[in-house]
Amino acid sequence: MLPGDCRRARFQAMSGVTVRQALSKLLRRGRLLAGYNRPLVLMYHRVGEPRVDPWELSVSPQNFARQIEILTKARDIVPLQWLAQRLRDGKPARNAAAVTFDDGYADVVQNAVPVMLRMNAPVTVFVTTHALSDPSVFWWDILSRITLETPALPERLAIQIAGRNYDWLVTEDATRAKSNLVISRTALHFGLHALLKPLRVHERRRALQQLARWAGTDASPRRCDRAMTHSELRHLADTDGVSIGAHTCTHPSLPLLKRDSLEREISASRQQCEEITGRRVAGFAYPFGDFDDSTAEAVRSAGMDYAVTTLPREAGLRVDPFRLPRVTVADWGERGSGARSFAMADHACREPRVTAIIVVFNGERYLREAIDSVVGQSFTDWELLVVDDGSTDRSSVIVRDYAQRLPGKVRLLSHPDKGNHGISASRNRGLAEARGAYVAFLDADDTWLPEKLSEQVCIMESDPALGLIYGRTLIWHSWAKLAGRADYYYPLGVEPNARYDPPVLLELLLQNQAQTPTTCNALMRSSLLATLGDSRTASA
C-alpha cells in the first residue's frame, strides 16, 4: 500500500483503452458485426502512421481500408444526419452504421476520404475551425512531440502551471521509483495533458513554450499533424457523400467554459464552417467528449440538429439527438499481437479503468455534490455505480437523472427487495457489478478533488505490485461556517509518498501508530478484492 497526499501526487493516467480486446481475427470480427442490427456510430480521428500516438487516435491506411471494407459487408453505411433524424423520430434503422471523423486533420482528406469514396460510403467530418489557420490548436500533438519524441530530456522538470508549482524527476522507467516524484515520460505526458487541458489558449501556449525550452526544442507542431486548409475543406464539402459538422473553434472542454464563451465556441464554429463551405452545418461533436446539460442545450439553441458524444454504445430508439453515442475505432488489424476487437455491439464497448461506487441511504442533501465530483474528474475513463440502500427520500430520483444524462457512465443499483441492508452489503452489491480494473468508494456526503483518480491511477499503473493507494483526507467544516471548528487533515500516522509492504501498515494500525485509510480516499485493484472475496459483516 502506498499512502500519500493525493493532492500532491502530480501524476496523470492515460484515460483509456478505447474498446476491450476480444477476437483475434479481423474476418471473424466482421462476421460478428453482421449478427447485430442496432444502429452504430463510429468515431475516427486520423488515418496515418505518426511516430507516436499516445491516445491511439490514428489508424493506418491499410487497416482503415480493411475496416471499411468489412463494415460495408456487415452493415449499411448511412449519412449521420439521416441516422440522427431516424432515431429522433423513433423509427428503426436496423443494421445501419455511420462513420465520423473528429478534428479535421489533413490526413483524413489524403488517406480516409478516397477509401470512403471508393467504397461508396458516406462520412461526416467534424472540423475545429481555428485549426485551419492556426497549427497550435492541436496542442496535444505538440505536447507529445516534446515529451515523447525528444531524444533526451533533462532529468528534472520544475514548472508552474495555472499558478501551481510542479517538480518532477523524469526517467525512462519509473516502475522501480522510490518516490512518486519520479515520473516516466509516458506518465509525464499524460500528467501534463490533464494540467494543460483546462487552460485558456494563451496560458496553454505559454506552458508549452516553457516545456519546449526545458526540452531543448521548440513549441511548433509537426507538419504531418496539420489540419486541413480552407481550400481542402471547401473541396471536401463539395465531395459527394461527405458532410461537414462543427467541432468548436479552439477545441476546449466545453463544460469548463462560462456561458458566453460556451455559446461563442459553438455558434462561431458553425458559422465559420458554413461560410467556408457554403452549406448548412447540422451536426456537432463535443471536444474530448466532454458535455453536460448546459452544453447540450447550447448546441440545441445554436440551431444544430444533433450532437455526438464519446459514450461507447450503440444507438437506441428515441435516443436524445444531442447525446448520440459513438464507438471509438483504434488501429485494429488482422495480424499481430496488437490487434484489437472490431466487434461493435452492446458489449463491444470498452470496459472502464475505474469503477466508482457510492452507497446512499436517504442522502439526497449532498448526493449531487458527490456525484458531480466524480463526473468532474480530469480522468474520464470511469463508471459510477450508485447503490440505493432502501432510501425513502429523492436519492434514487437524483441518480436516475444522472443515469439518463450519462448513459453507460452512471448506473443506479438497488437490492432485489429494495430494502435497507447496510453499508457492507451495499458495497458488495456494487462490487458484483463493477467492471473496472480499479475500484474506488465514495460516501454520499463526501467529494473528490478533480485530480483524485488521474493521480492515483497513474501511480498504481507505474507499479503493478501495488494493491491499494490512499492519502490524506480533508475533514471539511468551513463549508458550514461553524464557529470553533476548523478544517483539518485526517492524519496518516506514517510517512507519505512511500510504499509499505504487508503487514507493516496492519501492525502499525494494531499498535495505534497509524490511521485506517478513509474509504473515500482509497483506490484499489479489482483483482485484490477478488482474492479477498466479499464481506457480509464488515465494510468491504
C-alpha positions as CSV (number, residue, x, y, z in Angstrom):
1,M,0.0,0.0,0.0
2,L,1.2,3.5,-0.8
3,P,-0.1,6.3,1.3
4,G,0.5,9.8,0.1
5,D,-1.2,13.2,-0.2
6,C,-3.3,12.7,-3.4
7,R,-3.4,16.5,-3.8
8,R,0.4,16.5,-4.2
9,A,0.9,13.3,-6.2
10,R,1.2,15.2,-9.5
11,F,0.5,12.2,-11.8
12,Q,-2.0,11.6,-14.6
13,A,-3.0,8.3,-16.0
14,M,-3.9,7.7,-19.6
15,S,-7.6,7.9,-20.0
16,G,-8.2,5.0,-21.9
17,V,-8.2,1.8,-23.7
18,T,-10.8,2.6,-26.4
19,V,-12.6,-0.7,-26.7
20,R,-11.9,-4.0,-24.9
21,Q,-9.9,-6.7,-26.7
22,A,-11.9,-9.7,-27.8
23,L,-11.4,-11.6,-31.0
24,S,-8.1,-12.1,-32.7
25,K,-9.1,-12.4,-36.4
26,L,-10.5,-9.4,-38.2
27,L,-12.7,-11.5,-40.6
28,R,-14.2,-13.1,-37.6
29,R,-14.9,-9.7,-36.2
30,G,-16.7,-8.8,-39.4
31,R,-18.9,-11.8,-39.2
32,L,-19.8,-10.8,-35.6
33,L,-20.8,-7.4,-36.8
34,A,-23.4,-8.9,-39.1
35,G,-25.1,-10.5,-36.1
36,Y,-26.2,-7.2,-34.7
37,N,-28.7,-4.8,-36.2
38,R,-28.9,-1.8,-33.9
39,P,-27.5,1.4,-35.3
40,L,-23.9,2.3,-34.6
41,V,-21.9,5.4,-35.0
42,L,-18.1,5.0,-35.3
43,M,-15.6,7.6,-34.3
44,Y,-12.2,8.1,-36.0
45,H,-9.7,10.9,-35.8
46,R,-6.8,10.2,-38.1
47,V,-5.7,7.9,-40.9
48,G,-1.9,7.8,-41.0
49,E,1.1,6.5,-39.1
50,P,2.5,9.2,-36.8
51,R,5.7,8.5,-34.9
52,V,3.9,8.5,-31.6
53,D,0.2,8.1,-30.9
54,P,-0.3,8.1,-27.1
55,W,-4.1,8.5,-27.4
56,E,-4.5,5.9,-30.1
57,L,-6.1,8.4,-32.4
58,S,-4.6,7.2,-35.6
59,V,-5.5,4.2,-37.8
60,S,-3.0,3.1,-40.5
61,P,-4.2,3.5,-44.1
62,Q,-4.1,-0.3,-44.6
63,N,-6.1,-1.1,-41.6
64,F,-8.6,1.7,-42.3
65,A,-9.3,0.4,-45.8
66,R,-9.8,-3.2,-44.4
67,Q,-12.1,-1.9,-41.6
68,I,-14.3,0.0,-44.0
69,E,-14.4,-3.0,-46.4
70,I,-15.6,-5.3,-43.6
71,L,-18.0,-2.7,-42.4
72,T,-19.6,-2.3,-45.8
73,K,-20.2,-6.0,-46.0
74,A,-21.7,-6.3,-42.5
75,R,-23.6,-3.0,-42.2
76,D,-25.4,-0.4,-44.3
77,I,-23.3,2.7,-44.0
78,V,-25.6,5.8,-44.0
79,P,-25.2,9.5,-43.6
80,L,-25.1,10.5,-39.9
81,Q,-27.7,13.2,-40.3
82,W,-30.1,10.7,-41.8
83,L,-29.5,8.3,-38.9
84,A,-29.9,11.1,-36.3
85,Q,-33.2,12.1,-37.8
86,R,-34.4,8.5,-38.0
87,L,-33.5,7.9,-34.3
88,R,-35.1,11.2,-33.2
89,D,-38.4,10.1,-34.9
90,G,-38.3,6.8,-33.2
91,K,-38.0,4.9,-36.5
92,P,-35.9,1.7,-36.8
93,A,-32.6,2.0,-38.6
94,R,-31.6,-1.7,-38.5
95,N,-28.1,-2.6,-39.5
96,A,-27.1,1.0,-40.0
97,A,-23.7,2.4,-39.3
98,A,-22.4,6.0,-39.7
99,V,-18.7,6.9,-39.9
100,T,-17.4,10.1,-38.4
101,F,-14.0,11.9,-38.0
102,D,-13.2,14.5,-35.4
103,D,-10.9,17.5,-35.5
104,G,-10.3,17.9,-39.3
105,Y,-6.8,16.5,-39.8
106,A,-5.4,16.8,-43.3
107,D,-4.6,13.1,-43.4
108,V,-8.4,12.5,-43.4
109,V,-8.6,14.2,-46.8
110,Q,-5.5,12.5,-48.0
111,N,-6.0,8.9,-46.7
112,A,-9.6,8.4,-45.5
113,V,-11.9,10.1,-47.9
114,P,-10.6,8.3,-51.0
115,V,-11.3,5.0,-49.3
116,M,-14.8,6.1,-48.4
117,L,-15.5,7.3,-52.0
118,R,-14.1,4.1,-53.5
119,M,-16.5,2.0,-51.3
120,N,-19.4,4.4,-51.8
121,A,-19.6,5.1,-48.1
122,P,-20.8,8.4,-46.7
123,V,-18.8,10.1,-43.9
124,T,-19.2,13.1,-41.6
125,V,-16.1,15.2,-40.7
126,F,-16.3,17.5,-37.6
127,V,-14.0,20.4,-38.0
128,T,-12.2,22.6,-35.4
129,T,-12.2,25.8,-37.4
130,H,-9.3,27.8,-35.9
131,A,-7.0,24.8,-36.6
132,L,-7.4,25.5,-40.3
133,S,-5.2,28.6,-39.9
134,D,-3.5,28.1,-36.5
135,P,-1.5,24.9,-36.2
136,S,-1.1,25.3,-32.5
137,V,-4.8,24.5,-31.9
138,F,-3.9,20.8,-31.9
139,W,-1.7,21.4,-28.8
140,W,-1.8,17.7,-27.7
141,D,0.4,16.8,-30.7
142,I,2.9,19.5,-29.7
143,L,2.9,18.1,-26.2
144,S,3.5,14.5,-27.4
145,R,6.3,15.6,-29.7
146,I,8.1,17.4,-26.8
147,T,7.6,14.8,-24.1
148,L,7.7,11.5,-26.1
149,E,9.9,12.3,-29.2
150,T,12.7,14.4,-27.8
151,P,15.7,12.1,-27.7
152,A,17.0,13.0,-24.3
153,L,15.0,15.0,-21.7
154,P,16.6,16.8,-18.8
155,E,16.4,14.9,-15.6
156,R,14.4,17.5,-13.7
157,L,11.3,19.5,-14.7
158,A,10.3,22.4,-12.5
159,I,7.3,24.3,-14.0
160,Q,4.5,26.5,-12.9
161,I,1.1,25.8,-14.5
162,A,-2.0,27.8,-13.6
163,G,-0.3,29.3,-10.6
164,R,0.8,26.0,-9.1
165,N,4.3,24.7,-8.9
166,Y,5.3,21.2,-10.1
167,D,8.6,19.4,-9.7
168,W,9.4,16.1,-11.3
169,L,12.4,13.8,-11.8
170,V,12.0,12.4,-15.2
171,T,13.2,8.9,-16.0
172,E,12.7,6.4,-18.8
173,D,11.4,3.8,-16.4
174,A,9.6,4.8,-13.2
175,T,8.4,1.3,-12.2
176,R,11.1,0.9,-9.6
177,A,11.0,4.5,-8.3
178,K,11.3,5.0,-4.6
179,S,9.3,8.3,-4.7
180,N,6.2,9.3,-6.6
181,L,8.0,12.4,-7.6
182,V,9.9,10.3,-10.1
183,I,7.9,10.0,-13.3
184,S,8.3,8.3,-16.6
185,R,8.0,10.0,-20.0
186,T,4.6,8.5,-20.5
187,A,3.2,9.5,-17.1
188,L,4.7,12.9,-17.6
189,H,2.9,13.3,-20.9
190,F,-0.5,12.3,-19.5
191,G,0.0,14.4,-16.4
192,L,0.8,17.5,-18.4
193,H,-2.1,16.8,-20.7
194,A,-4.5,16.9,-17.7
195,L,-3.0,20.1,-16.5
196,L,-3.0,21.9,-19.9
197,K,-6.5,20.8,-21.0
198,P,-8.5,23.3,-18.8
199,L,-6.2,26.3,-19.5
200,R,-7.1,29.2,-21.7
201,V,-5.4,29.3,-25.1
202,H,-2.7,31.8,-24.2
203,E,-1.9,30.1,-20.9
204,R,-1.5,26.8,-22.6
205,R,0.7,28.3,-25.3
206,R,2.9,29.8,-22.6
207,A,3.2,26.5,-20.8
208,L,4.1,24.6,-24.0
209,Q,6.8,27.2,-24.7
210,Q,8.2,26.6,-21.2
211,L,8.2,22.9,-21.8
212,A,9.9,23.3,-25.2
213,R,12.7,25.4,-23.7
214,W,13.2,22.8,-21.0
215,A,13.4,20.0,-23.5
216,G,15.7,22.0,-25.8
217,T,13.3,22.1,-28.7
218,D,10.5,24.4,-30.0
219,A,6.8,24.5,-29.5
220,S,5.8,24.2,-33.1
221,P,3.7,21.3,-34.4
222,R,4.9,18.6,-36.8
223,R,4.0,19.2,-40.4
224,C,2.3,15.8,-40.5
225,D,-0.1,16.8,-37.7
226,R,-1.6,19.7,-39.6
227,A,-5.3,20.3,-40.0
228,M,-6.8,20.6,-43.5
229,T,-6.7,24.0,-45.1
230,H,-9.6,26.3,-46.0
231,S,-9.4,25.2,-49.7
232,E,-9.2,21.5,-48.7
233,L,-12.3,21.9,-46.5
234,R,-14.2,23.6,-49.4
235,H,-13.3,20.8,-51.7
236,L,-14.2,18.2,-49.1
237,A,-17.7,19.8,-48.6
238,D,-18.3,19.6,-52.4
239,T,-17.5,15.9,-52.5
240,D,-20.5,13.6,-52.8
241,G,-21.1,11.6,-49.6
242,V,-19.2,13.9,-47.3
243,S,-20.9,16.1,-44.7
244,I,-19.2,18.7,-42.5
245,G,-20.0,19.2,-38.9
246,A,-18.8,21.8,-36.3
247,H,-16.3,20.9,-33.5
248,T,-15.8,24.3,-31.9
249,C,-13.2,27.0,-32.8
250,T,-10.4,26.1,-30.4
251,H,-11.3,22.6,-29.1
252,P,-11.9,23.4,-25.4
253,S,-13.6,21.3,-22.8
254,L,-17.0,23.0,-23.1
255,P,-18.3,22.3,-19.6
256,L,-15.4,24.3,-18.2
257,L,-16.4,27.5,-20.1
258,K,-18.5,30.4,-19.0
259,R,-21.8,30.7,-20.7
260,D,-20.8,33.4,-23.2
261,S,-17.6,31.6,-24.2
262,L,-19.5,28.3,-24.5
263,E,-22.1,29.8,-26.9
264,R,-19.4,31.6,-28.9
265,E,-17.3,28.4,-29.4
266,I,-20.4,26.5,-30.6
267,S,-22.0,29.2,-32.8
268,A,-18.9,30.7,-34.3
269,S,-17.6,27.3,-35.3
270,R,-20.8,26.5,-37.1
271,Q,-20.9,29.9,-38.7
272,Q,-17.3,29.6,-39.9
273,C,-17.9,26.1,-41.4
274,E,-20.9,27.4,-43.2
275,E,-19.0,30.4,-44.6
276,I,-16.2,28.3,-45.8
277,T,-18.3,25.5,-47.3
278,G,-21.4,27.4,-48.4
279,R,-23.5,24.7,-46.9
280,R,-25.7,24.4,-43.8
281,V,-24.0,22.7,-40.9
282,A,-26.4,20.4,-39.0
283,G,-24.2,18.5,-36.6
284,F,-21.8,19.0,-33.7
285,A,-19.2,16.9,-31.9
286,Y,-18.2,17.6,-28.3
287,P,-14.4,18.1,-27.9
288,F,-12.9,15.4,-25.8
289,G,-16.4,14.0,-25.5
290,D,-17.0,16.5,-22.6
291,F,-20.5,17.7,-22.2
292,D,-23.3,18.4,-19.7
293,D,-26.9,19.6,-19.7
294,S,-25.9,23.2,-20.4
295,T,-23.6,22.2,-23.2
296,A,-26.2,20.1,-24.9
297,E,-28.8,22.8,-24.6
298,A,-26.3,25.4,-26.0
299,V,-25.8,23.2,-29.1
300,R,-29.6,22.8,-29.5
301,S,-30.1,26.6,-29.1
302,A,-27.4,27.2,-31.8
303,G,-29.7,25.6,-34.3
304,M,-28.0,22.2,-34.7
305,D,-30.0,19.1,-35.4
306,Y,-27.8,16.7,-33.5
307,A,-24.6,16.3,-31.5
308,V,-22.3,13.2,-31.0
309,T,-20.6,12.2,-27.8
310,T,-17.9,9.6,-27.0
311,L,-20.2,7.4,-24.9
312,P,-19.3,3.9,-26.1
313,R,-22.5,2.2,-27.0
314,E,-24.9,1.5,-29.8
315,A,-27.8,4.0,-30.5
316,G,-31.2,3.0,-29.4
317,L,-34.6,4.3,-30.5
318,R,-35.6,7.7,-29.1
319,V,-32.1,8.5,-28.0
320,D,-31.5,12.2,-27.3
321,P,-30.2,13.6,-30.6
322,F,-27.8,15.8,-28.7
323,R,-26.3,12.8,-26.9
324,L,-25.7,10.4,-29.7
325,P,-23.2,7.7,-28.6
326,R,-20.2,6.6,-30.6
327,V,-17.8,3.7,-30.5
328,T,-14.1,4.7,-30.9
329,V,-12.2,2.8,-33.5
330,A,-8.5,2.1,-33.0
331,D,-5.8,0.7,-35.2
332,W,-7.2,-2.8,-35.3
333,G,-5.6,-5.1,-37.8
334,E,-5.8,-8.7,-38.9
335,R,-2.3,-9.7,-37.7
336,G,0.0,-9.1,-34.8
337,S,-0.3,-9.1,-31.0
338,G,-1.7,-5.6,-31.1
339,A,-4.8,-6.5,-32.9
340,R,-7.9,-5.2,-31.2
341,S,-11.5,-6.1,-31.2
342,F,-13.7,-4.8,-34.1
343,A,-16.8,-6.2,-32.5
344,M,-19.1,-3.2,-32.4
345,A,-22.2,-4.2,-30.4
346,D,-23.6,-3.9,-26.9
347,H,-20.7,-5.3,-25.1
348,A,-18.0,-4.3,-27.6
349,C,-17.7,-1.0,-25.7
350,R,-14.6,-0.6,-23.7
351,E,-14.6,-1.6,-20.0
352,P,-13.7,1.4,-17.8
353,R,-10.4,1.6,-16.0
354,V,-12.1,2.7,-12.7
355,T,-15.4,1.7,-11.1
356,A,-16.5,4.3,-8.5
357,I,-19.1,3.1,-6.0
358,I,-21.4,5.3,-3.9
359,V,-23.8,3.8,-1.4
360,V,-26.7,6.1,-0.5
361,F,-29.4,5.9,2.2
362,N,-31.6,9.0,2.4
363,G,-28.7,11.1,1.3
364,E,-30.4,13.5,-1.1
365,R,-28.9,16.6,0.6
366,Y,-25.3,16.1,-0.6
367,L,-25.7,13.4,-3.2
368,R,-25.5,15.7,-6.2
369,E,-22.2,17.2,-4.9
370,A,-20.7,13.7,-4.5
371,I,-21.8,12.6,-8.0
372,D,-20.6,15.9,-9.5
373,S,-17.2,15.3,-8.0
374,V,-16.9,12.0,-9.9
375,V,-18.3,13.4,-13.2
376,G,-15.8,16.3,-12.9
377,Q,-12.7,14.1,-12.7
378,S,-9.9,15.0,-15.1
379,F,-9.5,11.3,-15.6
380,T,-12.6,10.3,-17.6
381,D,-12.3,6.5,-18.0
382,W,-14.7,5.6,-15.2
383,E,-18.1,4.2,-14.5
384,L,-20.2,5.2,-11.5
385,L,-22.4,2.7,-9.7
386,V,-24.7,4.3,-7.1
387,V,-26.3,1.7,-4.8
388,D,-29.6,2.8,-3.2
389,D,-29.8,1.1,0.2
390,G,-33.5,1.4,0.6
391,S,-33.8,5.2,0.6
392,T,-37.2,6.8,1.1
393,D,-36.2,10.3,0.0
394,R,-35.4,11.5,-3.5
395,S,-32.0,9.9,-3.7
396,S,-33.0,7.4,-6.5
397,V,-34.6,10.2,-8.5
398,I,-31.4,12.2,-8.4
399,V,-29.4,9.2,-9.6
400,R,-31.8,8.4,-12.4
401,D,-31.4,11.9,-13.6
402,Y,-27.6,11.4,-13.9
403,A,-28.1,8.0,-15.5
404,Q,-30.3,9.5,-18.2
405,R,-27.8,12.3,-18.9
406,L,-24.8,10.0,-18.8
407,P,-25.9,6.6,-20.1
408,G,-23.2,4.0,-19.9
409,K,-21.4,6.1,-17.3
410,V,-23.8,6.3,-14.3
411,R,-26.0,3.4,-13.2
412,L,-28.5,3.1,-10.3
413,L,-28.4,-0.2,-8.4
414,S,-30.5,-1.5,-5.5
415,H,-31.0,-4.7,-3.6
416,P,-33.5,-7.2,-5.0
417,D,-36.1,-6.5,-2.3
418,K,-35.4,-2.7,-2.4
419,G,-34.7,-2.9,1.3
420,N,-32.0,-1.5,3.6
421,H,-29.1,-3.9,4.1
422,G,-26.3,-1.8,5.4
423,I,-23.1,-0.3,4.0
424,S,-21.2,-3.6,3.6
425,A,-23.9,-5.5,1.8
426,S,-24.5,-2.4,-0.4
427,R,-20.8,-2.1,-1.3
428,N,-20.7,-5.7,-2.2
429,R,-23.8,-5.2,-4.4
430,G,-21.8,-2.6,-6.3
431,L,-18.7,-4.7,-6.4
432,A,-20.7,-7.5,-8.1
433,E,-21.5,-5.1,-11.0
434,A,-18.1,-3.5,-11.2
435,R,-16.2,-3.7,-14.5
436,G,-13.2,-1.5,-13.8
437,A,-9.6,-2.7,-13.2
438,Y,-9.6,-0.4,-10.2
439,V,-12.3,0.3,-7.6
440,A,-12.9,3.5,-5.5
441,F,-15.5,4.1,-3.0
442,L,-17.1,7.5,-2.1
443,D,-19.6,8.3,0.6
444,A,-22.8,10.1,-0.5
445,D,-21.8,13.2,1.6
446,D,-18.1,13.3,0.5
447,T,-16.4,14.8,-2.5
448,W,-13.3,14.1,-4.5
449,L,-10.8,16.7,-5.8
450,P,-10.8,16.8,-9.6
451,E,-7.3,15.1,-10.0
452,K,-8.0,12.3,-7.4
453,L,-8.4,9.5,-10.0
454,S,-5.9,10.7,-12.5
455,E,-3.1,10.9,-9.9
456,Q,-3.9,7.7,-8.1
457,V,-4.4,5.6,-11.3
458,C,-1.1,6.7,-12.7
459,I,0.8,5.7,-9.5
460,M,-0.9,2.3,-9.5
461,E,0.0,1.7,-13.1
462,S,3.6,2.7,-12.5
463,D,4.0,-0.3,-10.1
464,P,1.9,-3.5,-10.8
465,A,2.8,-4.7,-7.3
466,L,0.7,-2.0,-5.6
467,G,-2.6,-3.3,-4.4
468,L,-4.1,-0.1,-2.7
469,I,-3.2,3.6,-2.6
470,Y,-4.5,6.2,-0.2
471,G,-3.7,9.6,1.1
472,R,-4.8,12.4,3.4
473,T,-8.4,13.4,3.6
474,L,-9.6,16.9,4.5
475,I,-12.2,17.0,7.2
476,W,-14.2,20.0,5.9
477,H,-16.0,22.1,8.5
478,S,-15.7,25.5,6.9
479,W,-18.4,24.9,4.3
480,A,-21.0,25.2,7.1
481,K,-19.2,28.2,8.8
482,L,-19.4,26.5,12.2
483,A,-17.7,28.6,14.9
484,G,-14.8,26.9,16.6
485,R,-14.5,24.0,14.1
486,A,-11.5,24.3,11.8
487,D,-10.7,22.2,8.8
488,Y,-8.1,19.6,9.3
489,Y,-6.4,16.7,7.5
490,Y,-7.1,13.2,8.8
491,P,-3.6,12.1,9.9
492,L,-1.8,9.3,8.2
493,G,0.4,8.3,11.0
494,V,3.1,7.2,8.6
495,E,5.4,9.0,6.1
496,P,3.6,9.9,2.9
497,N,5.0,9.3,-0.6
498,A,6.3,5.9,0.4
499,R,5.5,2.3,-0.3
500,Y,4.6,-0.1,2.5
501,D,4.6,-3.9,2.1
502,P,2.3,-6.1,4.1
503,P,1.9,-6.5,7.1
504,V,3.7,-3.2,8.0
505,L,0.6,-1.0,8.0
506,L,-1.5,-3.6,9.7
507,E,1.0,-3.9,12.6
508,L,1.2,-0.1,12.9
509,L,-2.6,0.1,12.9
510,L,-2.9,-2.6,15.6
511,Q,-0.3,-0.6,17.7
512,N,-2.4,2.6,17.2
513,Q,0.6,4.1,15.4
514,A,-1.2,4.6,12.0
515,Q,-4.7,5.5,11.0
516,T,-7.1,3.4,9.0
517,P,-7.4,4.7,5.4
518,T,-10.6,6.7,4.9
519,T,-12.7,4.8,2.4
520,C,-13.4,7.8,0.1
521,N,-9.7,8.3,-0.4
522,A,-8.5,4.8,-1.3
523,L,-8.1,3.3,-4.8
524,M,-7.6,-0.5,-5.1
525,R,-7.2,-3.1,-7.7
526,S,-10.3,-5.2,-8.5
527,S,-8.0,-8.3,-8.6
528,L,-7.1,-7.7,-5.0
529,L,-10.8,-7.6,-4.0
530,A,-11.4,-10.8,-6.0
531,T,-8.8,-12.7,-4.0
532,L,-10.2,-11.5,-0.7
533,G,-13.8,-12.2,-1.5
534,D,-16.7,-10.1,-0.3
535,S,-17.6,-9.3,3.2
536,R,-21.1,-9.8,4.6
537,T,-20.5,-8.5,8.0
538,A,-17.6,-6.0,7.7
539,S,-17.0,-3.0,5.5
540,A,-15.7,-4.0,2.1
